[in-house]
Structure formats: structure tokens, C-alpha cells
């Protein structure tokens, strides 16, 4: 079973990708959502990560590299193969 914090982070990654009308949800979307997860942010800080710099760089990367679906209709954002593999490996390690 996925921990509540991780479940919220996954949900927020999908919500953000859909709101931005991104065709795909990527590992970068997931990492960006994890920055708002207190446990994940604590681990990153312990590794000397600068959360705000990471957030800024991820936001810029996603904006420049993720296809946007034009229009106003609801979209079905699809996970990339990389995103799927990260989730599968995380589940296998639980």
C-alpha cells in the first residue's frame, strides 16, 4: 500500500500536469510534486539539495520540454514510460 503522503504527491503531480494541459506526466512532474512532500523535502535537504533552486529548474525544464495540448477540452494526460518505470520500481522496493 502506498503511504498517504506519496499518494497525495502522485495525485498533485497529475493535477498539475492536467492543469498545465501537458500531454504527458513525467518524472520531473513527480519530483516537482515531491518537493511539497515534507518527508521527501527533508531527505533532499539532508542531501544538501536547494529546494527552491530545484523547483525553479524543474519548472523551467517542464515548461520548455513538455508538449502542451491546445484547446479547452478536458485532456487525458498520459504517464511517460520513465514515469511508469519509476513507479513500478518504487512499488517493487516496498
C-alpha positions in Angstrom: 0.0 0.0 0.0 1.2 3.5 -0.9 1.8 5.8 2.0 -0.7 8.7 2.3 2.0 11.4 1.6 3.2 9.7 -1.5 -0.4 9.2 -2.7 -1.0 12.9 -2.3 2.2 13.7 -4.2 1.3 11.4 -7.1 -2.2 13.0 -7.2 -0.8 16.5 -7.2 1.7 15.7 -10.0 -1.2 14.5 -12.2 -3.4 17.5 -11.2 -0.6 20.0 -12.0 0.2 18.3 -15.4 -3.5 18.4 -16.4 -3.9 22.0 -15.3 -1.0 23.0 -17.4 -2.5 21.0 -20.3 0.6 18.8 -20.6 0.3 15.9 -22.9 2.5 13.7 -20.6 3.3 13.4 -16.9 7.0 12.9 -16.4 9.4 12.0 -13.7 10.1 15.8 -13.5 6.4 16.4 -12.6 6.8 13.8 -9.9 9.9 15.3 -8.4 8.3 18.7 -8.5 5.3 17.4 -6.6 7.6 15.6 -4.1 9.2 19.0 -3.2 6.0 19.8 -1.4 6.1 16.5 0.4 7.6 17.2 3.9 9.3 13.8 4.1 10.8 13.9 0.6 11.9 17.5 1.1 13.6 16.6 4.4 15.5 13.8 2.6 16.5 16.2 -0.2 17.7 18.8 2.3 19.8 16.2 4.1 21.5 15.6 0.7 22.3 19.3 0.5 19.7 20.0 -2.2 18.4 23.6 -2.5 14.7 23.0 -2.8 13.9 26.4 -4.3 16.6 26.2 -6.9 15.4 22.7 -7.7 11.8 23.9 -8.0 12.8 26.7 -10.3 14.9 24.5 -12.6 12.3 21.8 -12.8 9.5 24.3 -13.6 11.6 25.8 -16.4 12.6 22.4 -17.7 9.0 21.2 -17.8 7.8 24.4 -19.4 10.4 24.1 -22.2 10.2 20.4 -22.8 6.7 19.1 -22.2 4.2 19.2 -25.1 1.1 21.2 -24.3 -2.3 20.2 -25.7 -4.1 23.1 -27.4 -7.7 23.9 -26.8 -10.0 23.9 -23.8 -11.4 20.4 -23.8 -10.6 18.0 -21.0 -7.4 16.1 -21.7 -6.1 12.7 -20.6 -2.6 13.3 -19.5 -0.5 10.1 -20.1 2.4 9.0 -18.0 5.7 8.6 -19.8 7.5 5.3 -19.9 10.1 6.7 -17.5 7.4 7.8 -15.1 5.8 4.3 -15.2 9.2 2.6 -14.6 9.9 4.8 -11.5 6.5 4.0 -10.0 7.0 0.2 -10.8 10.4 0.2 -9.2 9.2 2.1 -6.1 6.5 -0.5 -5.7 8.9 -3.4 -6.0 11.1 -1.9 -3.3 8.3 -1.6 -0.7 
